Amino acid sequence: MNGSKPKNESQRGFTLLEMMVVVAIIAILAAILVPNFTRARAQTQTAACMGNIKMIATALELYYTDTGSYPAASTPTNVETLGLTGYLNQTPADPAGPGSYTVKTQSNAGNGGVAGYQIWCPGTHDPGTLAKIAGGTTANTHIKFDNQAGFTTVSAQNQ
């Protein structure tokens, strides 16, 4: 028999070719799914950041309703130091990166008779997730909220 052993019918298994096909299919599926999961995570971070900004804006509006003015912050100030304790139960953490949300307020006299504020997100966002926000370009990676203009994107925090 040319020195080869007879094949035992009870020993069955996968051939190398079959194993390679399975590994190739798994690799193709992973190549398709991983970018989708990454994109979904970035979109979730952006949505959570916008929700946090809305929560801070609501606290500022409640403060304004009670006191007749926004907390004094002529330069960008961390939310923690604004004195919103009774209006904001917990200071939100930015899901897109370290740092604190910052707020800048204007009085009626300094803003053409209209009091206002801006809120900036400290984290860097994927520009693709910011495309639906005004100013969403590949250069802008931060979210800004203005009580008169709404959500916009900016290239750096506190702009």
Buried (B, 14 or more C-beta within 10 A) or exposed (E): EEEEEEEEEEEEEEEEEEEEEEEEEEEEEEEEEEEEEEEEEBBEBBEBBBEBBBBBBEBBBBBBEEEEEBBEBEEBBBBEEBEBEEBBEEBBBBBBBEBBBBBBBBBEEEEEEEBBBBBBBBBBBBBEBBEEBEBBEEEBBBBBBBBEEEBBBBEEBEE
